Amino acid sequence: MATLVFYPQITHFRQAITDAKHYVCLSSDGYNKQLPILNFIGTVKLHGINAAIGYLKGFGYWCQSRNCVITPDKDHAGFTEQIFPFADELFNVYVLPHCPTIREHYQRGDRIVIFGEWCGGNIQKNVAICGLPTMFVIFKVRIVNQLTKKRTNANINNEEQQETHSRTFWLDPKEWANIKWHEHSIYNIYDFPTYTIEINFNQPKLSQDALTKITEEVERQCPVGAYFNRVGIDEGVVWTEWTNTGGDLTFKVLNNTNQAGAGNVAGGDALHRYGIMATPWRQDWRYVLLIDENTKTGPFTMDLIEPHIALAHDRIDFDVSNLSLERGYTKDLGMRGDITGGSYPIQLETIVENIRNKNFQVLRPVDGENGPNTSGTVAERIEKMKSRGWTQIGTPFSFIPDPPSTYNAVLVPYPSTTLLYQNLVTEMKKIPQAQVISIEQIKNPNIEALYEYMKRTIAKECPGNDPRERELFHGTSGEAIQGIIDRGFDDRYFSPSGAWGRGAYFADDPRKSNLFARPDPTTQRRVIFYNKVLLGVESVQTQPNNSISAAPLNHHSVHGTGFQYYEYIVYRYGQALAYLKITYTAP
C-alpha cells in the first residue's frame, strides 16, 4: 500500500555540530573520547519542492510530496502528472538492472523510496533554473526494511516471541548515482558538480570559512543553471557524511550570516517562541525568511529590509505603490524608494494627491508594450488598476532606485518582452552561433550624473544643441567587466594601444566588440556592454593614428573608418554610459 515515507528536515551547520556528539570516538591514545573528524560530500541545494517515487513489490509504486501521498487527481505542482506515466519503466529499466542492493531489498519486500527535487518551470522564481522544463533531480534513496529481526524473547506464558521492527536507512550514493533518464527530465544530483570537505568537529569553526566560500560560489552562479547554460543563483549546498554515519549526518549552508539561523534576524527569536519555524537567506541588502516550510500553514516568505531599499522588491511599478511606514513612526508617511530626484522627480505630496484622485504614474517600462503581453507583466497590472477604477497618467518611464550607499551599482534584469531586448538579441545573432543568456540594466547613479553633466556640456558646443547620443557596443573581459559597472569608462584605464590612441572604443556592430569579449575561462561566457555614447562633433579619420590622446580641436570624438567595422572613440571620463550588460556565449 502507498504509505508516506517522511524526508527529515535538513538542519544548519550549528545543529550538525551538536549531532556529531552521537559519533564520538576514542582519541589517538586510546583512552579519551573525542568528537569525530568526518569527510562530507556537498551537492547543490536546488530550489524547488521535495518529492519522491516509492516502490513496493506486489503493490507497485506511488508518488509523494513532503507531506502526503499524491495522485494524478490530487497532484502537487504537476509532479505526478509528469512522472507517474513512466515511473514503472524508470524502475524496471533504469534502476533494478543497475542497482544490485536496491534489487535485493525490493525482492525481499522492502520499500524503495527515491527522493529528489521537483524543480524548474515556474515552481520557484528568481533562481537559475526557473523557466527550464520541469525536472526531477534525484538526491537520496531510502530503504524501509519491513521485517528486520530484532530479538527473540519470552512472553508471560513462557512462549517464544520474535519481535520485528521497521528500520529505514539511506543507500550509499555509489549505489544510485547512475540513476537518471534525461529524455524524461530525470536527473541525478551527481550529474552536476560536487564538493568535498573534511570537518574536525573538535574545532568546527576552522571549517566555517571554507563552507562559506563554496556556498558563495554557488550563490553567484548555480552549477546546475550553468549545466543548462543559465545564469543565476540557487540556495546553497547540502553536505552529507556517508562513510561513518550512513548519510544521517547532513546539514545545509546558505551563507556565513545564515549559519547562526533565524535567531540572528530581527524578530527571529520571537518567531521561535511562538513555534514558528523560519529559515533565513541573507542577501546583500535584505533578509528573506522562509516560514513554516513543512506545515499546513506554509510555506510563505517575508522580506526584512530597510524601507528605502526598494530594489529588494525588484522594481516599483507605480508611484502610488511607493509608500511606507516605519515602526514607531506610523503617523509619518514615507517612500519605499526615493523618487524625488533624478530625471523623473515625483514628490510625496504628488503621490498622495494621485491616490485621492485614483490616478497613478507608471515607473518602469511596460513589458509587452511592443512585444508579447505575457501573464504577470506590467501591462497586465496596469489593466488591473484600470479595471478597479484607476486612471493612468503621464508616459511610463524607467525608474530604478539607487543602490545602497555601500554599492556603486546594481544590475536589474531587463524585460525580455520589450522591443529593445528583442532587437538586441537579433543584433547579437550577427555573431556566428551567439546565444544571449541574459540582458541586465545597470543602475549607477554617480556615473549617470557625470554622464548627464557631460551631455549638457557637449550639447552647448554642438550645432542645434544636439550632443549626438548614439547606442553602441563595447566588448571586454576579466576584471574590466566589473570595473565598467562600478566606475564607468574611466580614462585612467583606457588602453594606449588602440588604432586611434588612448580612448574608449565602441562599435555599431557587435561582431567588432566580440573580438575583445574574451570568454570567461570557467563559464565560457562573454560580455558586451550596450552603451549610450556622446559623439558630439565627430572627426572622421580613415587612417589609424595611435598618437591621439584627445579628440581633435573643436571635436568631441573620433570616427574611425579604416577597418572592416566602424569604430567610435571618446577620450573623456563620463562621455559614455554603460547602459545594458549582455551576457552570451559564442564559439
N, C-alpha and C positions, 0 to 999 in steps of 0.2 A: 504494500500500500504506500501511497505517497505521504511521507512524513517529513516535515520541515527539519532540516539539519542546520542549526544556527551557526553563523560565522561570528567569531568573537570580535569584540571591539579592539581596534589597534590603538595601543596606548602611545604615549610620548616617551622620550628617552628617560625622563626622570623616573617613570614607572618601571622601565626596564632595569634601571639601577637597583630599584627595590626588589624586583622579581629575581634578579641574579643571585640573591641571597639563598634561593632554593637550590642553587647548584654549587654550593661551597665544596671545596676540595682541600686535600692536605697540601701544606706548603712543601718546599723542597727538602726541609729537614725531616719530613715525615711525621711530625708531632703536632704542629699547629694547623688550624684551619684558615683558609683564605678564600676570598672571592675568586671566581674563575677568570681566565683570560680566554676570550672566545673570538672566533672568526665569523663575521657576518657577511652575507651577500645582500647587496642593495639593488632593488628594482624600482622602476619609475612608478610613482603613485598616480595613476590616471584618475581624471575627474569625470566620473560617470555614476552608475548605480551598481551596487553589489547584486550579482545574480549567480545562478548555479543551475546545472543539469544533474539530476540524480538518477542512478540506475540500480535496479534490484532484480535479480534473476527470478523469473516466474511472474513478475509484476510488469516489468517494462521500464519506463522512465517517466520523469516528471520535471517540471521547471519550477524554480522558486526565486523570489526576491529575498531581501534580507529578513523580512518579517513574516512571510507567508508563502504557501504553495500557490502558484499562479497557473492559469489555464488560458487557452485561446479566448475563452469567453470572459475571463477575469484576468486580464493581462496587466503588465506593468511596463510602460514605455515601449511597448511593441516587442519585448524580448521573446515571449512565447510565440507570437505570430511568425517571427522570422526564424527562430531556432527549432521549434517543435517539429516541423515537417521533415527535417533530415537528422534529428537527434539520434535516431536508431542507426542510421547509416554511419554517422560520425563514430559511434561507439564500436560498431562491429567491423568497420573498415580501418579506422584511424587510431583506435585505442587498443582494443583487445589483441590484435595481432602483433602490436609493437611494445606492449607493456606487460611483461610476464607477471609481475606482482599484482597488478590490477586484475589480470585474467584469473590468477589463483584465488584471490579473495572473492571475486564475482562468482566463481563456480562454487565456493563454499556457502554462498547465500548472504555475503556481506553487502552492505550498501556502499556504492561508489558515488561520491559527490564531487563534481568538477566545478570549482568556484572560479569566477572571473569578474571582470569589469565590463558592463554593458555601456558603451560609450560611443562618441561620435555623434553625427546628426545634430539635433538640437537638444540633446539630453542635458548638456551643461554648456553654458555660453562663456565667452571670453577666455577660452583656452585654445591651445594649438590645434587640437583635433576636432574642434567644433566645425560642423559643416561637412566633414568627411562622411562617407557611408557608415551607417551604424555597424559596429563590430563588437565581437565578444572576445576579450583578451583574457586567456586563462592564466591565473596566478597562483593557484594552490589546488591540491587534490586531497580529499579527506576520505578515509575508510572507516566506516562504522561497523565494528566487528559484532555481529549479532549474538553469537553463542560462545563467548570466551569462558573457559572453565576457571573458576576462582579457587575453590577448595571444596573438600568433602567433609561433612561433619555429621553428627547425630542429632535427631530431633528428640523431643521429650519422650517418645516411645522407643528410644534407642534404635531407630531406623536410620540407615544411612541416607543422607540427603545431599545432593550436589547443587551448590549454588552457581548461578550464572549471572553474568552482568554484561552490559553493552559498553564497549570501550571504543573510543574514537582516536585516531592518530593521523598525523599528516604524513603523506607519502613524500619521500625524498625527491627533489626535482630531477635528479638523474633518471628517475623512472618515468617522468611525464613531460620533460622539457621538449620532447619531439611531437607532442600532440598539437596539431594545427590543421587547418583546412582553409587556406587563403581564398580559394574560389568561392567559399560561402562566408567570407569575412570572419573566420575564426582564427585568431592569432594566439601566440603564446608570449607571455611577458619576457621569455628568454629569446624571443626574436629580436629584441631591442637591447641596447647597451645595458650592462650591469656593472656593479661596483663592489669592491671588497674593502673590508677594514678589520683590523684586529683591535679589540677593546679590552683593556685591562680594567676590570670593574673594581679593583682596589684603588685605581686612580682614574675614574671615568672622565674627569674634566680634561684630561690630556687628549681625549678623542673629540672633544667638542668642536674645535676649530676645523678639523678635517671633515666632520659630518656637515658642518655649516657650509664649507666651501663646495662640497659636492652638491648639496641641495641648492645653493645659489646658482650653480651651473645649470641645473635642471630648470630652475625658475626663469633664468634668462632665455633658455631655448630648450623646449621639451624634446628629448631624444626621439620620442615616438612621433611627435609632429615632424621632426627632421626626416624621419624614415619615409614619411609621406610628402616630403617637400613642403611642409607647412611651418611658418614662423609663429612662435607664440610660447606661452608658459604652460606649466602644469603645477600640480600641488607640491610635489617634493619627492622624497624617496622613502620606501619601506625597507627596513633592514630585518633580516631573518637569520637566525643561527640554526643550522641543521645538524652538525656533527654530534654535539653533546646534548642538545635539547629537543631534537626531532622536530624543529620548526615551531615549537611552542613559545620560545622567547623571540618576540618580534616587536618592533616599535617603528614609529614614523617620525620623520624630521621635516618640518616645514621651513623654518629658518631659525637663526640664532635667537631672535626675540621670542619666538613661539615655544622654545624649549621649556620655558617656565610655565606655559599653559595659560588658560584663560584668566587665572587669578591676577596676572600682571596687567590685564586690560582693565580700564576703568569700568567698575561695576561687575567684574568677573566674580569676585568673592560673593557679592550679593546674589548673583545668579545661582551659584552653587548652594548657598544657604537655603534657597527655595527648591532645590532638587533639579535645577535646570542645567543640563549639560551643554557646554559651549566650547567649540574648538576655534581658536583664532588663527587668522593669517595676517602677518604683518607685511604691508606694502609700504612704499616709500613715504606716503603721507596719509595713510589710513589703516585702521584695523577692519577686517571683515570677520564677523562671528558667524559660524555655522551652528545653529541652535537646534537642539532636540533632533539630532540626525537619525536616531534609531527609535523614535517614539511615535505614537499615533498623532501627536500634536505637531510633528515636524515633517520634514526639515524646513527651516527657513533661515534667511541670512539677515544680518543687521550690520550697517556700516557705522563705525565710530570715527568721526573726523572733526576737524575744526571747521566751523561754518563757512569760512571764506574759501575753502579749498574745494571748489565745485567740480574740479576735474575728477574727484573720486566718484562722481556720478556721471563720468564721461563728458557729456556736453549739456548745456542748458538749452532747452527747446524754445521756451517763450519767456518774455520779460516777467509775466505775471506768475511764473513758477520760481522766480528768483528771490524769494523772501525767506527769512529765517528768524527764529527767536533763540535767545541764549538762556540757559537755565539760570535763574536768579534775576533775570532782566526781562521778564516776559512782557513788560509794557514798552520795551524798546525794540521797534521793528528794524530789522537789518536785512542785508543781502547775502545770499549764499556765495555769489561771486561778484566782485566789484566791477560793475559795468558803467561806472560814472566817468571813466576816462577813455583814452584810445580814440579810434576812428569813429566809433558809434556810441557816444555817451548817452546814457539814459539815467535820469535821476530817480531817487526813491519816490519822490512826490509824483513823478510821471507814472510810475508803476501803480501806485495807489489809485490815481485818477483813472487809469485804464481799467483797473478792477471794478471800480464803481460804475463805469460805463460799459462793462463787459467787452472791452477791446483788448487785443493782445498783439504784440510785436514778435515776429519770428527771429530768433537769434542765431540760426545756423542754416547752412544750405539745405534746401528741400530735396532730400533723396528722392529720386524718381521723377523729379520735375521734368527732366529731359531724357528719362530712361524708364526702366520698369518700376512700377509703383508696387513693390512687394509689401507683404504684411509687416507691420511694425515700423514703417518709415515715418519720417517727419510729416510727409504729405498726408499719410493716413491719420496721424494725430491732429493735424490741422483740421481735417474734415470732422473729426470727433468733437473738437472745440466748437466748430461752426454748428454742428447738429445740436449742441447744448445752448445755442443762442448767443455765442460769442462772435465778434467781428474782427477779422484780421485787418490790421492797419499797416501802412508802410510796405516797403520792399524787404524781403528776407535778406539778412546779411550774416556774415560768418563771424561769430564771436567765440574766441577760445580764451577761457580765464588764464591769467598769468600763473606760472608755476610757483611753488613755494619759494620763499626767499633764498633757500639754500641750493636751488637749482637754477641753472642758466636757461634751460629749455625743456619742453616736454613734447612728446610725439603723440598725435591723435590719429587713429585710423581714418583714412579719407573714404567717404561713402562710395562703395563700388557701383552704385546705381547712377551716379552723376555722369553727365556728359563728359566732363574733363577726365575723369577716371577712365572711361571707355576710350576716349581719344588717345590718352597716353598709352594704354595697352596696345592700341593699334599702331602708334608710332614705334613702340618698342619692338614690334614684330619685324621692323626693318633689320634688326639684328638677327642673323640666322639662328633659328631654334631657341630664341629667347623666350623665357617663361616668367611673367611677372608674378611674384609671390605676394607682395604687399605694397601699398602706397600709403604713406603716413604724412600728415601735415605737421609742420614744425612751428611751434609757438615759442619764440624767443623775443620777449618784449624789448630788451635792451638793443638788440641788433635791428629790430623793426623800427625803433625810434631813430636810430642812426640812419637807417635807410630812408625814412621819411624826411629827415633833415637834408640828406644829400639830394633827394628828389626835388625838394623845393629850391635848393641852391642851384642845381644844374638847370632846372626849368627856367630860371631867371636869365640864364646865359644862352638859351636856345630860341630860335625863331618860333614865334607863336606860343612861347612858354611851354613847349612840348619837350619833355625830357627823353622822349622816345624809349619808353619802357618796353622791353621785349621779354618773352618767356623762352629761356634757353637751357640746354643741358650741360651738366658738368659731371664727369666721371672721376672717381678717386677710390682709394682703398686704405686699409690699415687704420692707423690712429687718426689719419686726416678726416675720416668719416665723422667721428665724434667731435673732432676739433671744429669742423664746419657747423655742426649742430649747436655747439656751445658758444663758439666765438665768431661765427660767420666767416666770410672770406677776409681773413686778417692779413694785411700786407706784409707783416713780419714773416709769414710763411710762404710767400709767393716764390715759385721756383725761378731761378735765374737762367734756366736752360731753355726756355721757350723760344720759338722761332721769332717772336716779336718782343723779346725781352722779359723783364721781371714783372709779371702781371697775373691776374686771374683769368683763365681761359675758358671760353664757353663755345658751344656749337648749337646749330639749329637742327642737327641730325644726330640722333642718339648713337649711330654707328661710330661716329668720331669719338664720342665720350666713352663708348665701350672699350676703346683701345687703352684707356687709362684706368678703367674699373677692374683691377685685378681681382680674381676670385679669392675669397677667404679660404685659407688652407684647410680649415676644419669642415666648414659647411658647404664650400664651393659656391657660395652666394656672392653676387656682385651688387654694387650700389651706384646708382646715378642720381644726382640731385636735379630737380626741376626748379629753376630759379627765375626770379624777377631781376632783370639787369637794366641799369640806366645807361644807355648808349650815348645819349645826348647827340652832339655833333661828332660824326664818325670821320676818322681818317682812313680812307680806303687805301690799302697797300697790297700790291701784287707780289712783291719780293720780300722775303724774310729780312729782318733787321734785329739781330739779337742785342744790340746796344741800347735799345729803347728802355727807359726806366719810368717814363711818364708819357701820358698822351701828348702828342704834338701841340704846340701853342694854338690856342683858340679851338681845340678839340677836346672831347671827353673820353674817347675810346678809339681803338684801332680795329678796323675790319680787314682781316687777312684773307685774301682770295688766292693765294699762291699754291694751294694744295687741292686735293680732291674734294675736301669738305671746307666750307667757310668756317672761319674762326673769329670770335669776338673777344677782345681783350680789354679789360679795365684795370686801372692801376691804383685806385684809391679805396681805402677801407670804408665800407658802407655803401659802395656803389652797386653791390649785388646782394640779393637776399635769397638764401636757400629756403624755398617755399615747400617743396614736397620731397620726401625721400622715397625713391623707388628701389625696392629690393627685388632682385631677379636672378635667374640662372641662365647661363649660355655656355656653350662648349668653348 
